[in-house]
Amino acid sequence: MDLGEITEKLRARVGDNSGLDATVKFDFGDDGLIFVDAASDPNTVSNDDKEADCTIRISLANFVKLMEGDMDPTTAFMMGRLKVEGSMGIAMKLSKIVG
């Protein structure tokens, strides 16, 4: 699955109002990024590099595993496969749209 396909899947999961009320950036390193603006109405999902309330650093392959339910986010965090910068509270709410 490439970045475009993942962006579209995440866009469908976020919808017009995810209830997150924050901005989140998923940083996949050299593979790109996804920016979720869930503070706007309607919510938007893009590949723009903007400042976010919470940044999740994870490999694209591991993010796909999270979205497909093949990896537990807590385990990924504890093993260092997922890193959180910014609000941990926002990161904890992401299971609604990612997992």
C-alpha positions in Angstrom: 0.0 0.0 0.0 1.5 3.4 -1.0 1.1 6.8 0.7 -1.8 7.9 -1.6 -3.8 4.8 -0.8 -3.2 5.2 2.9 -4.1 8.9 2.8 -7.4 8.0 1.1 -8.2 5.3 3.7 -7.4 7.6 6.5 -9.5 10.4 4.9 -12.5 8.0 4.8 -12.0 7.0 8.5 -11.7 10.6 9.6 -14.8 11.8 7.8 -16.2 15.2 8.2 -16.1 15.2 12.0 -13.8 12.7 13.8 -14.4 14.3 17.2 -10.6 14.6 17.7 -10.6 18.4 17.7 -6.9 18.6 17.1 -4.2 18.5 14.4 -2.1 15.4 14.0 0.9 14.7 11.7 1.9 11.1 10.9 5.6 11.3 9.9 6.8 8.3 7.8 10.3 9.7 7.3 11.5 9.4 3.7 8.1 7.8 2.7 6.2 11.1 3.4 3.6 12.2 5.8 -0.1 12.6 6.4 -1.6 15.7 8.1 -5.0 15.4 9.7 -6.7 18.7 10.6 -9.5 17.5 12.9 -9.8 21.0 14.4 -11.4 22.4 11.2 -15.0 21.9 10.1 -15.1 19.7 8.1 -12.0 17.7 9.0 -9.4 17.5 6.3 -6.6 15.0 5.5 -3.7 15.9 3.3 0.0 15.3 2.7 0.9 18.9 3.6 3.8 19.4 6.1 2.2 21.7 8.8 2.6 22.2 12.5 0.5 19.8 14.5 -0.7 19.4 18.1 0.7 15.9 18.0 3.2 14.2 15.7 3.4 10.4 15.4 6.7 9.1 13.9 6.4 5.6 12.5 7.4 3.7 9.5 4.9 3.4 6.7 5.0 -0.4 6.9 4.2 -0.3 10.7 1.4 2.3 10.1 -0.2 -0.1 7.6 0.0 -2.8 10.3 -1.7 -0.5 12.8 -4.5 0.4 10.3 -5.1 -3.3 9.5 -5.2 -4.3 13.2 -2.0 -6.4 12.9 -0.1 -4.2 15.4 -1.2 -2.9 18.8 -0.4 0.8 19.2 0.6 0.5 22.8 3.0 -2.3 22.1 4.4 -0.4 19.1 5.0 2.6 21.4 6.6 0.5 24.1 8.9 -1.2 21.6 9.9 2.2 20.1 8.3 1.5 16.7 6.0 4.5 17.3 7.1 7.8 18.8 4.9 10.6 20.0 5.8 14.3 20.0 3.3 16.7 21.6 0.1 15.9 23.3 0.0 12.3 24.5 -3.8 12.8 25.2 -4.4 13.4 21.5 -2.3 10.3 20.6 -4.5 8.2 22.8 -7.6 9.3 21.0 -6.2 8.2 17.6 -7.4 4.7 18.0 -10.8 5.9 16.8 -9.4 6.7 13.4 -6.3 4.5 13.0 -7.1 1.2 14.7 
